[in-house]
Amino acid sequence: MDREKVLEKFDSIVKAYSKTDKIALIHDLDADGVSSGVLTFHAIKLLRGKEPDLVITQSHKTTKLMPETLELLKEHKINKLITVDFALDQQKESVKEAEAIVDEILVIDHHKDYELTSPKTFILKANYIKELDPSKYPTSKLVYDLFSRHVSLQKFSWLSCVGLIGDNQLEVWRDSVEKAKADHGSSIEEFFTVSSIITSVEVLVPEQLNDLFYFIASSFTPKQVIDSKYNEYLKKLDSEVERVKEKFEEGKEVFEKQELIWFEFESEHNVKSAVVNNVSNNIYPNQTVIFVQDKHDGFVSFSARRQDFKVKTNDLLEKAITGFEQAGAGGHIPASAGRIKKEDLPEFKKRILEALS
């Protein structure tokens, strides 16, 4: 897709936002999703002199617009919708449902391109702007770069660093992070801590994410977030991660031929991503690592990682759930996730092993 035409279309959309529009913003739940959401929140406020009319933090991680989300769009008479950091284009039915309610949808995202075209929806993927694997251009940085064409977001640049670190892309964007660190008199350690705070709230008390979103939007420095009540969840998450890691050492399955590390565990908290990131980055960067979590609700969720890009984990998971009811999967080449019925787990595992053989 032609970069200049993409930017021209983006510019025309955001320059048309006015105070009379009813604008809703939906963001993903992780550090990059929250950071890109807050940056977009500030950008909209600066563009039209009024913050978004509605910020929706969905109850769990999904690329679908949940029924309650669609009801909120109707209830608040939303006519323009912005989504950041999740692949809404993967869910054609959700796009149709939203288009029946709103006049215009802007999707800003750095996941795989599902090549959806629809009359009311403009999808802007990271790889349309920069020749880089989209996983390496997190949405927080993408949003910052795009909206900075129209408004000054420099005083919020630390938020793009939080998102970059949350998506494991510090080294790719180290120059930008170093500049933000100097501009704000901050440190990379503080950016890491804010990212970890968002993760801890997402995992342990997701019902507080919307409140955290607004708190971060009212904060001018990382230190304000670090000194907040939300910091208390960090130690709790660290404790849960260590508990699961101990179980991992006992219960992991190693498939040498497939270069696969497989681990199934139980936890009431959605801790799998936090633990699999730790294990994949620090222990098995050159193998496919899949964690499967059971919360005893009839489903299992899973996260896959492969740091050397040798396996496209997003394609691997998407193909492995084909034909399963109430299933979903997607993400990036090195990091992806999904959810299936527990009864489908044996077949899912079989398909993974076959695909990697």
C-alpha positions as a Markdown table, in Angstrom:
| # | Residue | x | y | z |
|---|---|---|---|---|
| 1 | Met | 0.0 | 0.0 | 0.0 |
| 2 | Asp | 1.3 | 3.4 | -1.0 |
| 3 | Arg | 2.6 | 5.2 | 2.1 |
| 4 | Glu | 1.8 | 8.7 | 1.0 |
| 5 | Lys | -1.8 | 7.8 | 0.2 |
| 6 | Val | -2.2 | 6.1 | 3.5 |
| 7 | Leu | -0.9 | 9.2 | 5.3 |
| 8 | Glu | -3.1 | 11.4 | 3.2 |
| 9 | Lys | -6.2 | 9.4 | 4.1 |
| 10 | Phe | -5.2 | 9.4 | 7.8 |
| 11 | Asp | -4.7 | 13.1 | 7.8 |
| 12 | Ser | -8.1 | 13.8 | 6.2 |
| 13 | Ile | -9.8 | 11.6 | 8.8 |
| 14 | Val | -8.3 | 13.1 | 11.9 |
| 15 | Lys | -8.4 | 16.7 | 10.7 |
| 16 | Ala | -12.1 | 16.3 | 10.3 |
| 17 | Tyr | -12.8 | 15.4 | 13.9 |
| 18 | Ser | -14.9 | 18.1 | 15.6 |
| 19 | Lys | -16.4 | 18.8 | 18.9 |
| 20 | Thr | -19.8 | 17.8 | 17.6 |
| 21 | Asp | -18.7 | 14.3 | 16.7 |
| 22 | Lys | -19.3 | 11.6 | 19.2 |
| 23 | Ile | -16.0 | 9.7 | 19.3 |
| 24 | Ala | -15.3 | 6.4 | 21.0 |
| 25 | Leu | -11.9 | 5.0 | 21.6 |
| 26 | Ile | -11.2 | 1.2 | 22.2 |
| 27 | His | -7.8 | 0.0 | 23.2 |
| 28 | Asp | -6.1 | -3.3 | 23.8 |
| 29 | Leu | -5.4 | -4.3 | 27.4 |
| 30 | Asp | -1.6 | -4.7 | 27.6 |
| 31 | Ala | 1.1 | -2.1 | 28.1 |
| 32 | Asp | 1.2 | -1.2 | 24.4 |
| 33 | Gly | -2.6 | -1.1 | 24.1 |
| 34 | Val | -3.0 | 1.1 | 27.2 |
| 35 | Ser | -0.1 | 3.4 | 26.2 |
| 36 | Ser | -1.3 | 3.8 | 22.6 |
| 37 | Gly | -4.8 | 4.4 | 23.9 |
| 38 | Val | -3.7 | 7.2 | 26.2 |
| 39 | Leu | -1.6 | 8.8 | 23.5 |
| 40 | Thr | -4.7 | 8.7 | 21.1 |
| 41 | Phe | -6.8 | 10.1 | 23.9 |
| 42 | His | -4.5 | 13.1 | 24.3 |
| 43 | Ala | -4.2 | 13.5 | 20.5 |
| 44 | Ile | -8.0 | 13.7 | 20.0 |
| 45 | Lys | -8.3 | 16.2 | 22.9 |
| 46 | Leu | -5.6 | 18.4 | 21.3 |
| 47 | Leu | -7.1 | 18.0 | 17.8 |
| 48 | Arg | -10.6 | 19.1 | 18.6 |
| 49 | Gly | -10.4 | 20.7 | 22.0 |
| 50 | Lys | -12.3 | 17.8 | 23.6 |
| 51 | Glu | -11.4 | 14.4 | 24.8 |
| 52 | Pro | -13.1 | 11.2 | 23.3 |
| 53 | Asp | -16.7 | 11.0 | 24.4 |
| 54 | Leu | -16.2 | 7.4 | 25.4 |
| 55 | Val | -13.2 | 5.1 | 26.3 |
| 56 | Ile | -14.1 | 1.4 | 26.2 |
| 57 | Thr | -11.8 | -1.1 | 28.0 |
| 58 | Gln | -13.2 | -4.5 | 27.1 |
| 59 | Ser | -13.4 | -7.1 | 29.8 |
| 60 | His | -10.9 | -9.5 | 28.3 |
| 61 | Lys | -8.3 | -9.6 | 25.5 |
| 62 | Thr | -10.0 | -10.2 | 22.2 |
| 63 | Thr | -10.1 | -8.8 | 18.7 |
| 64 | Lys | -13.9 | -8.8 | 18.6 |
| 65 | Leu | -16.2 | -6.0 | 19.6 |
| 66 | Met | -18.1 | -7.6 | 22.5 |
| 67 | Pro | -21.9 | -7.3 | 22.7 |
| 68 | Glu | -21.7 | -4.9 | 25.6 |
| 69 | Thr | -19.3 | -2.7 | 23.6 |
| 70 | Leu | -21.7 | -2.5 | 20.7 |
| 71 | Glu | -24.5 | -1.6 | 23.1 |
| 72 | Leu | -22.3 | 1.2 | 24.5 |
| 73 | Leu | -21.7 | 2.6 | 21.0 |
| 74 | Lys | -25.5 | 2.7 | 20.5 |
| 75 | Glu | -26.2 | 4.1 | 24.0 |
| 76 | His | -23.8 | 7.0 | 23.6 |
| 77 | Lys | -24.8 | 7.7 | 20.0 |
| 78 | Ile | -21.2 | 7.3 | 18.8 |
| 79 | Asn | -20.7 | 8.3 | 15.2 |
| 80 | Lys | -16.9 | 7.8 | 14.9 |
| 81 | Leu | -14.9 | 4.9 | 16.4 |
| 82 | Ile | -11.1 | 4.6 | 16.8 |
| 83 | Thr | -9.5 | 1.3 | 17.8 |
| 84 | Val | -5.8 | 0.9 | 18.7 |
| 85 | Asp | -3.6 | -2.1 | 19.0 |
| 86 | Phe | -5.9 | -5.0 | 18.1 |
| 87 | Ala | -6.6 | -6.6 | 14.8 |
| 88 | Leu | -10.3 | -5.6 | 14.3 |
| 89 | Asp | -9.8 | -6.5 | 10.6 |
| 90 | Gln | -9.5 | -10.1 | 11.7 |
| 91 | Gln | -13.1 | -10.0 | 12.8 |
| 92 | Lys | -15.2 | -9.1 | 9.7 |
| 93 | Glu | -18.5 | -9.7 | 11.5 |
| 94 | Ser | -17.4 | -7.2 | 14.3 |
| 95 | Val | -16.6 | -4.6 | 11.6 |
| 96 | Lys | -20.0 | -5.1 | 10.0 |
| 97 | Glu | -21.8 | -4.8 | 13.4 |
| 98 | Ala | -19.9 | -1.6 | 14.2 |
| 99 | Glu | -20.5 | -0.1 | 10.8 |
| 100 | Ala | -24.3 | -0.6 | 11.4 |
| 101 | Ile | -23.9 | 1.8 | 14.4 |
| 102 | Val | -21.2 | 4.3 | 13.5 |
| 103 | Asp | -20.4 | 6.4 | 10.4 |
| 104 | Glu | -16.6 | 5.9 | 10.4 |
| 105 | Ile | -14.1 | 3.6 | 11.9 |
| 106 | Leu | -10.3 | 4.2 | 12.2 |
| 107 | Val | -8.2 | 1.1 | 13.0 |
| 108 | Ile | -4.5 | 1.8 | 14.0 |
| 109 | Asp | -2.7 | -1.4 | 14.6 |
| 110 | His | 0.6 | -3.3 | 14.3 |
| 111 | His | -0.6 | -6.8 | 14.0 |
| 112 | Lys | -0.8 | -9.0 | 10.8 |
| 113 | Asp | -2.7 | -7.4 | 7.9 |
| 114 | Tyr | -5.9 | -9.4 | 7.2 |
| 115 | Glu | -6.5 | -7.3 | 4.1 |
| 116 | Leu | -10.1 | -6.3 | 5.0 |
| 117 | Thr | -11.7 | -3.5 | 2.9 |
| 118 | Ser | -14.9 | -2.0 | 4.0 |
| 119 | Pro | -16.6 | 1.3 | 3.0 |
| 120 | Lys | -16.8 | 2.9 | 6.5 |
| 121 | Thr | -13.5 | 1.5 | 7.9 |
| 122 | Phe | -10.0 | 2.7 | 7.3 |
| 123 | Ile | -7.3 | 0.3 | 8.5 |
| 124 | Leu | -3.8 | 1.6 | 9.1 |
| 125 | Lys | -1.2 | -1.0 | 9.8 |
| 126 | Ala | 2.4 | -0.4 | 10.9 |
| 127 | Asn | 3.9 | -1.9 | 7.8 |
| 128 | Tyr | 2.0 | 0.6 | 5.6 |
| 129 | Ile | 4.2 | 3.3 | 7.2 |
| 130 | Lys | 7.5 | 1.6 | 7.7 |
| 131 | Glu | 9.3 | -1.3 | 6.0 |
| 132 | Leu | 9.7 | -3.3 | 9.2 |
| 133 | Asp | 8.0 | -6.4 | 10.5 |
| 134 | Pro | 4.9 | -4.9 | 12.2 |
| 135 | Ser | 5.7 | -6.6 | 15.5 |
| 136 | Lys | 8.8 | -4.3 | 15.7 |
| 137 | Tyr | 6.7 | -1.1 | 15.4 |
| 138 | Pro | 4.3 | -1.2 | 18.4 |
| 139 | Thr | 1.1 | 0.8 | 18.2 |
| 140 | Ser | 2.2 | 3.2 | 20.9 |
| 141 | Lys | 5.1 | 4.4 | 18.7 |
| 142 | Leu | 2.9 | 4.3 | 15.6 |
| 143 | Val | 0.2 | 6.4 | 17.2 |
| 144 | Tyr | 2.8 | 8.9 | 18.5 |
| 145 | Asp | 4.4 | 9.3 | 15.0 |
| 146 | Leu | 1.0 | 9.6 | 13.2 |
| 147 | Phe | -0.7 | 12.1 | 15.4 |
| 148 | Ser | 2.5 | 14.1 | 15.9 |
| 149 | Arg | 2.0 | 15.2 | 12.3 |
| 150 | His | -0.9 | 17.4 | 13.6 |
| 151 | Val | -0.4 | 18.0 | 17.3 |
| 152 | Ser | 2.6 | 18.2 | 19.7 |
| 153 | Leu | 2.7 | 15.0 | 21.8 |
| 154 | Gln | 6.3 | 15.5 | 23.0 |
| 155 | Lys | 5.3 | 15.9 | 26.7 |
| 156 | Phe | 3.7 | 12.4 | 26.4 |
| 157 | Ser | 6.6 | 10.7 | 24.6 |
| 158 | Trp | 7.4 | 8.6 | 27.7 |
| 159 | Leu | 4.2 | 6.7 | 27.0 |
| 160 | Ser | 5.4 | 5.5 | 23.7 |
| 161 | Cys | 8.5 | 4.2 | 25.5 |
| 162 | Val | 6.3 | 2.3 | 27.9 |
| 163 | Gly | 4.5 | 0.6 | 25.0 |
| 164 | Leu | 7.7 | -0.2 | 23.2 |
| 165 | Ile | 9.1 | -1.9 | 26.2 |
| 166 | Gly | 5.9 | -3.7 | 26.9 |
| 167 | Asp | 6.1 | -5.2 | 23.4 |
| 168 | Asn | 9.8 | -6.1 | 23.8 |
| 169 | Gln | 11.1 | -3.6 | 21.3 |
| 170 | Leu | 13.5 | -1.4 | 23.3 |
| 171 | Glu | 16.6 | -2.2 | 21.1 |
| 172 | Val | 14.8 | -1.4 | 17.9 |
| 173 | Trp | 13.8 | 2.0 | 19.1 |
| 174 | Arg | 16.6 | 2.7 | 21.7 |
| 175 | Asp | 17.4 | 6.1 | 20.1 |
| 176 | Ser | 13.8 | 7.3 | 20.6 |
| 177 | Val | 13.7 | 5.9 | 24.1 |
| 178 | Glu | 17.0 | 7.6 | 25.0 |
| 179 | Lys | 15.6 | 10.9 | 23.7 |
| 180 | Ala | 12.4 | 10.6 | 25.7 |
| 181 | Lys | 14.4 | 9.7 | 28.8 |
| 182 | Ala | 16.4 | 12.9 | 28.5 |
| 183 | Asp | 13.4 | 15.0 | 27.7 |
| 184 | His | 11.5 | 13.9 | 30.8 |
| 185 | Gly | 14.4 | 13.5 | 33.2 |
| 186 | Ser | 13.4 | 9.9 | 33.5 |
| 187 | Ser | 15.0 | 6.5 | 33.1 |
| 188 | Ile | 14.5 | 3.3 | 31.2 |
| 189 | Glu | 13.9 | 1.6 | 34.5 |
| 190 | Glu | 11.0 | 3.8 | 35.2 |
| 191 | Phe | 9.5 | 3.0 | 31.7 |
| 192 | Phe | 9.9 | -0.7 | 32.5 |
| 193 | Thr | 8.2 | -0.2 | 35.9 |
| 194 | Val | 5.2 | 1.6 | 34.4 |
| 195 | Ser | 4.9 | -1.2 | 31.7 |
| 196 | Ser | 5.0 | -3.8 | 34.5 |
| 197 | Ile | 2.3 | -2.0 | 36.5 |
| 198 | Ile | 0.0 | -2.0 | 33.5 |
| 199 | Thr | 0.7 | -5.7 | 33.1 |
| 200 | Ser | 0.1 | -6.5 | 36.8 |
| 201 | Val | -3.3 | -4.7 | 36.7 |
| 202 | Glu | -4.3 | -6.4 | 33.4 |
| 203 | Val | -3.4 | -9.8 | 35.0 |
| 204 | Leu | -4.7 | -9.4 | 38.6 |
| 205 | Val | -7.5 | -6.8 | 38.5 |
| 206 | Pro | -8.5 | -6.3 | 34.9 |
| 207 | Glu | -11.7 | -4.6 | 36.1 |
| 208 | Gln | -9.5 | -1.7 | 37.2 |
| 209 | Leu | -7.8 | -1.2 | 33.8 |
| 210 | Asn | -10.2 | 1.6 | 32.7 |
| 211 | Asp | -9.5 | 3.5 | 35.9 |
| 212 | Leu | -5.8 | 3.0 | 35.4 |
| 213 | Phe | -6.2 | 4.3 | 31.8 |
| 214 | Tyr | -7.7 | 7.6 | 33.1 |
| 215 | Phe | -5.1 | 7.8 | 35.8 |
| 216 | Ile | -2.2 | 7.5 | 33.3 |
| 217 | Ala | -4.0 | 10.0 | 31.1 |
| 218 | Ser | -3.9 | 12.5 | 34.0 |
| 219 | Ser | -0.2 | 11.8 | 34.8 |
| 220 | Phe | 2.6 | 13.9 | 33.4 |
| 221 | Thr | 5.5 | 11.7 | 34.4 |
| 222 | Pro | 6.2 | 8.0 | 34.8 |
| 223 | Lys | 7.0 | 8.6 | 38.5 |
| 224 | Gln | 3.3 | 9.6 | 39.1 |
| 225 | Val | 2.2 | 6.2 | 38.0 |
| 226 | Ile | 5.0 | 4.4 | 39.9 |
| 227 | Asp | 4.0 | 6.3 | 43.1 |
| 228 | Ser | 0.3 | 5.4 | 42.7 |
| 229 | Lys | -1.8 | 2.8 | 44.4 |
| 230 | Tyr | -1.5 | 0.6 | 41.3 |
| 231 | Asn | 2.2 | -0.2 | 42.2 |
| 232 | Glu | 1.0 | -2.6 | 44.9 |
| 233 | Tyr | 0.1 | -5.2 | 42.3 |
| 234 | Leu | 3.7 | -5.5 | 41.1 |
| 235 | Lys | 4.8 | -7.7 | 43.9 |
| 236 | Lys | 1.7 | -9.8 | 43.7 |
| 237 | Leu | 2.3 | -10.5 | 40.0 |
| 238 | Asp | 6.0 | -11.2 | 40.6 |
| 239 | Ser | 4.9 | -13.8 | 43.3 |
| 240 | Glu | 2.4 | -15.5 | 40.9 |
| 241 | Val | 5.0 | -15.5 | 38.1 |
| 242 | Glu | 7.5 | -17.2 | 40.3 |
| 243 | Arg | 4.9 | -19.8 | 41.4 |
| 244 | Val | 4.1 | -20.7 | 37.8 |
| 245 | Lys | 7.8 | -20.8 | 36.8 |
| 246 | Glu | 8.5 | -23.3 | 39.6 |
| 247 | Lys | 5.7 | -25.5 | 38.2 |
| 248 | Phe | 7.1 | -25.0 | 34.7 |
| 249 | Glu | 10.4 | -26.5 | 35.7 |
| 250 | Glu | 8.5 | -29.6 | 37.0 |
| 251 | Gly | 5.9 | -29.9 | 34.3 |
| 252 | Lys | 7.3 | -28.7 | 31.0 |
| 253 | Glu | 7.3 | -31.0 | 28.0 |
| 254 | Val | 10.3 | -30.7 | 25.6 |
| 255 | Phe | 9.9 | -31.9 | 22.0 |
| 256 | Glu | 13.4 | -31.7 | 20.6 |
| 257 | Lys | 12.5 | -32.6 | 17.0 |
| 258 | Gln | 9.9 | -29.8 | 16.8 |
| 259 | Glu | 12.0 | -27.4 | 18.9 |
| 260 | Leu | 8.9 | -27.0 | 21.1 |
| 261 | Ile | 8.6 | -26.3 | 24.8 |
| 262 | Trp | 5.0 | -27.1 | 25.9 |
| 263 | Phe | 3.5 | -26.3 | 29.4 |
| 264 | Glu | 0.0 | -26.7 | 30.8 |
| 265 | Phe | -0.9 | -25.1 | 34.1 |
| 266 | Glu | -3.8 | -23.8 | 36.2 |
| 267 | Ser | -4.3 | -20.3 | 37.6 |
| 268 | Glu | -7.2 | -18.1 | 38.3 |
| 269 | His | -5.3 | -15.1 | 36.9 |
| 270 | Asn | -4.4 | -14.5 | 33.3 |
| 271 | Val | -0.7 | -14.8 | 34.0 |
| 272 | Lys | 0.4 | -16.9 | 31.0 |
| 273 | Ser | 1.7 | -14.0 | 28.9 |
| 274 | Ala | 3.8 | -12.6 | 31.7 |
| 275 | Val | 5.4 | -16.0 | 32.4 |
| 276 | Val | 5.9 | -17.1 | 28.8 |
| 277 | Asn | 7.6 | -13.8 | 28.0 |
| 278 | Asn | 10.0 | -14.4 | 30.9 |
| 279 | Val | 10.7 | -18.0 | 29.8 |
| 280 | Ser | 11.0 | -17.2 | 26.1 |
| 281 | Asn | 13.2 | -14.2 | 26.4 |
| 282 | Asn | 15.5 | -15.5 | 29.1 |
| 283 | Ile | 15.7 | -19.3 | 28.6 |
| 284 | Tyr | 14.4 | -20.5 | 25.2 |
| 285 | Pro | 14.6 | -17.6 | 22.7 |
| 286 | Asn | 15.4 | -20.0 | 19.8 |
| 287 | Gln | 12.6 | -22.5 | 20.4 |
| 288 | Thr | 8.8 | -22.3 | 20.1 |
| 289 | Val | 7.4 | -21.9 | 23.6 |
| 290 | Ile | 3.7 | -22.5 | 24.2 |
| 291 | Phe | 1.9 | -22.0 | 27.6 |
| 292 | Val | -1.6 | -23.3 | 28.0 |
| 293 | Gln | -3.6 | -22.0 | 30.9 |
| 294 | Asp | -6.8 | -23.5 | 32.4 |
| 295 | Lys | -9.1 | -21.3 | 34.5 |
| 296 | His | -11.7 | -24.0 | 34.9 |
| 297 | Asp | -14.3 | -22.2 | 32.8 |
| 298 | Gly | -14.6 | -24.8 | 30.0 |
| 299 | Phe | -11.9 | -23.0 | 27.9 |
| 300 | Val | -8.1 | -22.9 | 27.8 |
| 301 | Ser | -6.1 | -19.9 | 26.7 |
| 302 | Phe | -2.6 | -20.1 | 25.3 |
| 303 | Ser | 0.4 | -18.0 | 24.4 |
| 304 | Ala | 3.1 | -18.8 | 21.9 |
| 305 | Arg | 6.6 | -17.2 | 21.6 |
| 306 | Arg | 9.5 | -17.6 | 19.2 |
| 307 | Gln | 12.1 | -14.8 | 19.4 |
| 308 | Asp | 14.2 | -15.8 | 16.4 |
| 309 | Phe | 11.3 | -15.5 | 14.0 |
| 310 | Lys | 12.0 | -19.0 | 12.7 |
| 311 | Val | 8.3 | -20.0 | 13.2 |
| 312 | Lys | 5.4 | -17.6 | 12.6 |
| 313 | Thr | 3.6 | -18.2 | 15.8 |
| 314 | Asn | 0.5 | -16.2 | 14.7 |
| 315 | Asp | 0.0 | -18.4 | 11.6 |
| 316 | Leu | 0.8 | -21.5 | 13.6 |
| 317 | Leu | -2.0 | -20.8 | 16.1 |
| 318 | Glu | -4.5 | -19.6 | 13.6 |
| 319 | Lys | -4.2 | -22.8 | 11.5 |
| 320 | Ala | -4.2 | -25.0 | 14.6 |
| 321 | Ile | -7.7 | -23.8 | 15.7 |
| 322 | Thr | -9.3 | -24.1 | 12.2 |
| 323 | Gly | -12.8 | -25.5 | 12.6 |
| 324 | Phe | -13.0 | -25.3 | 16.4 |
| 325 | Glu | -16.2 | -23.6 | 17.7 |
| 326 | Gln | -15.8 | -20.5 | 19.9 |
| 327 | Ala | -12.1 | -20.3 | 19.2 |
| 328 | Gly | -9.8 | -17.5 | 18.4 |
| 329 | Ala | -6.1 | -16.9 | 17.8 |
| 330 | Gly | -3.8 | -14.3 | 16.4 |
| 331 | Gly | -0.9 | -11.9 | 17.1 |
| 332 | His | 2.6 | -11.4 | 15.8 |
| 333 | Ile | 5.2 | -13.6 | 14.3 |
| 334 | Pro | 7.2 | -13.8 | 17.5 |
| 335 | Ala | 4.3 | -13.5 | 20.0 |
| 336 | Ser | 0.7 | -14.6 | 19.7 |
| 337 | Ala | -2.2 | -16.0 | 21.7 |
| 338 | Gly | -5.6 | -17.5 | 21.6 |
| 339 | Arg | -8.4 | -19.5 | 23.3 |
| 340 | Ile | -10.2 | -22.7 | 22.6 |
| 341 | Lys | -12.7 | -25.0 | 24.3 |
| 342 | Lys | -10.9 | -27.3 | 26.7 |
| 343 | Glu | -12.3 | -30.4 | 24.9 |
| 344 | Asp | -10.4 | -29.3 | 21.8 |
| 345 | Leu | -7.0 | -29.2 | 23.5 |
| 346 | Pro | -5.8 | -32.7 | 22.6 |
| 347 | Glu | -6.5 | -32.1 | 18.9 |
| 348 | Phe | -4.9 | -28.6 | 19.1 |
| 349 | Lys | -1.7 | -30.0 | 20.6 |
| 350 | Lys | -1.7 | -32.7 | 17.9 |
| 351 | Arg | -2.0 | -30.1 | 15.2 |
| 352 | Ile | 0.8 | -28.0 | 16.7 |
| 353 | Leu | 3.2 | -31.0 | 16.8 |
| 354 | Glu | 2.3 | -32.0 | 13.3 |
| 355 | Ala | 2.8 | -28.4 | 12.0 |
| 356 | Leu | 6.3 | -28.2 | 13.6 |
| 357 | Ser | 7.5 | -31.6 | 12.5 |
